[in-house]
Amino acid sequence: MPLLYPLVVSSLLFGIGVYVAMARRHAVLVLMGVELMLNAVNLNLVAFDAFWHDVVDTGQVLALFVIAVAAAEIGLGLAIVLLVFRTHRHINVDDLRELADRDASDRDAGDRRREVAP
């Protein structure tokens, strides 16, 4: 099989993942977009490993490492999403800009500084 086919599928997966991660406002869909991008990287690693006929199978070993990192990432990401949902009752990413550790007085002072600055 030519190398072009897995690379085209991988680039399509990565493009769809970037679109989902950037355009969606739902935190779970953003995590799904990141997973699509990681799977595209795995497909590239395995395709280049098969193309170069590596003796050590470096691409497949790196793909297994990426799968392990992705599993840890999705576990931590879902834990954060559940914690945010419990506290805010929504997981809309655009509405979560208030997660900075500031008091209301600091926020008002920052707004006043922006109004005064030219």
N, C-alpha and C positions, 0 to 999 in steps of 0.2 A: 504494500500500500504506500502511495506517495506521502511525503511529509506534509504536503499542502492541505490535505483534507482535515487532519486533526488541528492544524493551525487555524484554518478558517472557522471550524467549530469553536475552538478556544477563543478566538477573537470575538465571535458572536456572543459567546457566554460572558466574556469580560465586558463587552459593550452593554449587554442587557443588565449585568450586575451594576455597572457604573450608573446607568440610567435609573435603576430602581433605588440605589443608595442616595442619589442626588435629588430625585424628583419626588419621592414619597415622603409623607410626613409621619407615617406610622412607624414606631420604633422597631417593631417586629419585622416589617417589610425592609427596613434599612439593614437589619441584621441578615435577612435573606439575600439582599443584594451583595453584601460582603461575602457571604458563603458562595454565591455564584462566581464572584471574582476569584476566590481561593480555589474553587474547582477548576476554573479555566487555567490557573497556574499549574495545578496538578496535571491536567491534560497535556499542557506544554512540556512539563518535566518528563512524563512517561513517553510522549511522542519523540522527543529528542533522544531519550535513552534508547528507544527501539531503533531510531535512525542511525545512531552512531555505534550500535552494537557494543556498548560498554561492558567490559568484563566484570566490573565491580557492581554494576547496576546502580550507579549513583543517582540517576533520575528517579528511580523507584524508591530508593531509600529517602531521598528528599521529599517525595510525594507523601510517604508515610509520616514523615516529620510534620509536614504541612497539615495533614489530616489530624494529627494529635493536637497541634496548636489550634486548629479550627474548632475542635471539640471543646477545648478549654475556653476558647473565646466565646463560643455560643453559650456555654454554661454560665460564664460570668456575665455575658450580655443579658441573658434572660433573667438572671438574678437581679440585675440592676433595673430592668424593665418592670419586674414584679414589685420591687421596692418603690419605684416611682409611681406605679399605678396605685399602690396602697396609700401613698401619701397624697397624690394629686387627683386621683380618680380618672385620669386620662393618660395616654402615652403619646400625645401629639408632640413631635419633636420641636416644632416651631414655638409652641407655648411653654417650653421648658427652659427658656432663657433666664428664668428667675432662680436657677439653681446655684448661682454664685453665693458665696458666704458673705453677704453684706446686710447691714441693717437698713431699715426704711429711711432713716435719717441720712445715711451715706448715699443712698440712691438719689434722694432729693438734692443733696449737696452736689452730686455729680451732674444732675440735670441743670442746676443753677450755673455751674461752671461752664457747661456747654452753651448756655444761652448768652453768657457774658463774653465768651471768646468770639473773636471775629471770624 
